[in-house]
């Protein structure tokens, strides 16, 4: 039997492995959140550009807008401008999620370091015990 066959070593190995699996899953989530923030930024740019079209439109356009939509140019400017603000709020929320997940990843990595140190102690004790047994058998 080797030190890596002991019950304690195997339990620590499983916990370390589970932490790494969780870390990979969380990293995948953060990558997805970064992609979503990027997509939202493109949408915010489109919304901002569209709002500029309603900043000073010709009077003929204003009349058409009012006739067909029931809203004036200022209403449309506000709608697109507010849409951009809402997109920004969503981006901030996603960024906060990323920050949270990065903290979880850091905690799991710190936990793995502690678990690895425990494994090192188990290994060192096992080796010391084996050396004592070999020395006792040699005498």
N, C-alpha and C positions, 0 to 999 in steps of 0.2 A: 504494500500500500504506500502511496505517495501522498505528500501534503495536499495536492490538488484533488485527492479523492476523499478528503475528510468532509464530514457533514457541514462544518462551519465554513470551510473554503467554498464548497459548492453553493451554499446559501448566499454568501457574499457575491460569488460570481453571477448568480441569477439576478440578484438585485442590481449589480453593475450593468449587466446586459439589458435588463428592463429599462434602466435609466437611459442607456444609449438609444434604445428603440424609441423611447418617449422623446428624447432630444431630436432625433431625426424627424419624427412626426411634427414636432413643434416648429422645427426649422422649415419644413415644408409649408406649414401654415403661414409663417412669417414671409416666406417668398411669395405666396399667393397674395398676402395683404399688400406687399410692396407693388406687385403687379396691379392690384386694384387701385391703389393710390395713383399709379401712373395713368391708368385708364381714366380715372376721375379727373386728373389734371388736364387731359386732352379735352374732356367734356366741358370742363370749366373754361378753357380757352375758347371753345366754340360758343359757349353761352355769353362770355364777355364780348366776343367779336359781334355776335348777333345783337347784343344790347346797344353797341355803338351805332348800329344801323338805325336805331330808333331815337338817337340823340337829337338829331336835327333833320328829320325827313322833310321833303317838299310837302306843301299844304295839300296837294292832290293826293298824296299817299295817305295823309292823315284822314282825309275824307273817306277814302276807300277802306282803311282800317276800321273806322267807326261804323261805316255802312255794313261791312261784312262780318266784323267780329264784335261789335258793340263796345270796343275799347279803343281809347286814343293812343297816340304814340308814347305818351308818358307812362301809361299803364303797361304797355308792352316793354318799355325800357326797364321799368321797375320789375316786371316779371322775370326777365332774363337776368337782370342784375341780382335779384334776390335768389334766383336759381344758382347763380355762381357762388353766392355766399353759403347756400345750403350744401353745395358740393364741397366747399372748403371745410365746413363743419364735419362732414362725413370723412374727409381725408384726415382731419385731426383725430377723430375717433379711432380710425384704423391705425394711425401712428401710435396712439396710446395703447392699443392692443399689442402692437409690436413691442413696445417698451415692456409691457407686462410679460409677454412671452420670453423676451430676452432675460428678464429676471428669473423666470422659472428655469430656463436653460442654465443660467449661471449657478443657481442653487443645486440643480442636478449634477452639474460638473463638480461642484464643491463636495457634494455628497459622495460622488465616485472617488474623489481623492481620499476622503476619509475611509471609505470602504477598502480602497486599494492599500492604504496604510495598515488597516486591520489584517488584510490578507498577507502583507509582508511580515507582520508579527507572527501570524500562524505559521508561515513558511519557515521563518527564522527559528521559532521554537521547535518545530518538527525536525529541522536539520540538526539543531543542538541535541535534541533527544536521541536522534539516530547516531550522532557522533559519540554520545555517552554510551549507548548500547554497544557500539562497535568496539569502543575502548574497553568496556567491561568484559566483552567476549574475548578480546585479545589477551586480557590478563589472565 
